[in-house]
Amino acid sequence: MSDATSGYVPARAEQLPCRKGNSILVDGYNLSVPAVAAAARYNAPVTLDDSPGVRDRLRQSRDVIVAKMNAGKSVYGVSTGYGGSGEYEYRHE
């Protein structure tokens, strides 16, 4: 297998359970590019881990973004666009 395709077979193998309806668990640690591709390509269900630790980290992350927005700071992808439109700023009311 060439270097260019060495990751292809494991990535496809990771997608197989998702093609059969298995859920992709988002816990803040294990999300992979093949799992995101499986959700997009095969409509695999995505589940947010509901454990207290995940909820606390999610709340903390949200609090940081809200504080920055309230302070009038620019937050990439929240108050700006993505990629080529990242230079444009949007104000949320």
C-alpha positions as CSV (number, residue, x, y, z in Angstrom):
1,M,0.0,0.0,0.0
2,S,1.4,3.4,-0.9
3,D,1.8,6.2,1.6
4,A,-1.0,8.1,-0.1
5,T,-3.6,5.3,0.5
6,S,-2.3,3.8,3.8
7,G,-5.0,5.4,5.8
8,Y,-7.8,4.6,3.4
9,V,-8.5,1.0,4.4
10,P,-8.6,1.6,8.2
11,A,-10.8,4.7,7.6
12,R,-13.3,2.6,5.5
13,A,-13.3,-0.1,8.1
14,E,-14.2,2.5,10.8
15,Q,-17.2,3.5,8.7
16,L,-18.7,0.0,8.3
17,P,-20.5,-0.1,11.6
18,C,-22.0,3.3,10.9
19,R,-23.3,2.1,7.5
20,K,-25.2,-0.5,9.4
21,G,-26.9,2.1,11.6
22,N,-24.6,2.2,14.6
23,S,-24.5,5.6,16.3
24,I,-21.5,7.8,16.4
25,L,-20.8,9.0,20.0
26,V,-19.6,12.5,20.5
27,D,-17.8,12.7,23.8
28,G,-15.1,15.4,23.1
29,Y,-12.3,12.9,22.7
30,N,-12.8,10.2,20.1
31,L,-14.5,11.9,17.1
32,S,-12.6,11.0,13.9
33,V,-12.7,12.2,10.3
34,P,-14.1,8.8,9.1
35,A,-16.9,9.1,11.6
36,V,-17.8,12.5,10.4
37,A,-17.7,11.2,6.8
38,A,-20.0,8.3,7.8
39,A,-22.5,10.7,9.3
40,A,-22.5,12.8,6.2
41,R,-22.4,9.9,3.6
42,Y,-24.5,7.3,5.3
43,N,-26.7,9.4,7.6
44,A,-25.3,7.6,10.6
45,P,-27.0,8.7,13.8
46,V,-24.9,11.0,16.0
47,T,-25.4,11.0,19.8
48,L,-24.0,13.4,22.3
49,D,-22.6,11.6,25.4
50,D,-24.9,12.6,28.2
51,S,-22.4,12.0,31.1
52,P,-22.0,14.8,33.6
53,G,-18.4,15.4,32.6
54,V,-19.3,16.0,29.0
55,R,-22.1,18.3,30.0
56,D,-19.8,20.3,32.2
57,R,-17.1,20.7,29.5
58,L,-19.8,21.7,27.0
59,R,-21.2,24.3,29.4
60,Q,-17.7,25.7,30.1
61,S,-17.0,26.0,26.4
62,R,-20.3,27.7,25.8
63,D,-19.6,30.1,28.7
64,V,-16.2,31.1,27.1
65,I,-17.8,31.9,23.7
66,V,-20.7,33.8,25.3
67,A,-18.2,35.9,27.4
68,K,-16.2,36.7,24.3
69,M,-19.3,37.6,22.3
70,N,-20.6,39.8,25.2
71,A,-17.2,41.6,25.3
72,G,-17.5,42.3,21.6
73,K,-14.6,40.1,20.7
74,S,-14.5,38.2,17.3
75,V,-14.9,34.5,17.5
76,Y,-14.0,32.5,14.3
77,G,-17.0,30.7,13.0
78,V,-19.4,32.3,15.5
79,S,-19.1,36.0,14.8
80,T,-17.3,35.4,11.5
81,G,-17.7,33.2,8.5
82,Y,-15.5,30.2,7.8
83,G,-12.6,29.7,5.4
84,G,-12.6,32.3,2.7
85,S,-15.4,34.2,4.3
86,G,-13.7,34.3,7.7
87,E,-12.7,37.9,7.2
88,Y,-16.4,38.9,7.4
89,E,-17.8,39.7,10.8
90,Y,-21.4,39.1,11.8
91,R,-23.1,40.6,14.8
92,H,-25.6,38.5,16.7
93,E,-28.3,40.4,18.4
